[in-house]
Amino acid sequence: MLADEGGLIIVEGQKDKAALNELGISGEILLASHPPLFNFAESISRKANAAIIMTDWDSKGKMLAKKMSTYLRSSGLKPDLRLRGKLRKLVQKEIKDVEGLSRYVRALRYKVHER
């Protein structure tokens, strides 16, 4: 996937990273909780050729995704926000954050196998 191509995933916190790992997503997952955000974005653009921003779909996550996207672009890297947008549309009524994804998938698997 992306990690094999020199890319990485940016999340808000450690629980988000753990949830993605639990879902089997491997590769480099970085936490955007490192201030200052602009320096963080510059360091990412120096070491990666692609980045997926996977922040929560609440107002804080939306603001962080927007800032991170702006900073990455100014550093010469075009971030990918498509996955965040698609997931938000699919699950925003059931869960509010990335850390809830693994729990949500477990619940769906249980429902499927229950029948």
Secondary structure by P-SEA (a helix, b strand, c coil): cccccccccccccaaaaaaaaaaccccbbbbccccaaaaaaaaaaacccbbbbbccccaaaaaaaaaaaaaaaaacbbbbaaaaaaaaaacccccccccaaaaaaaaaaaaaaac
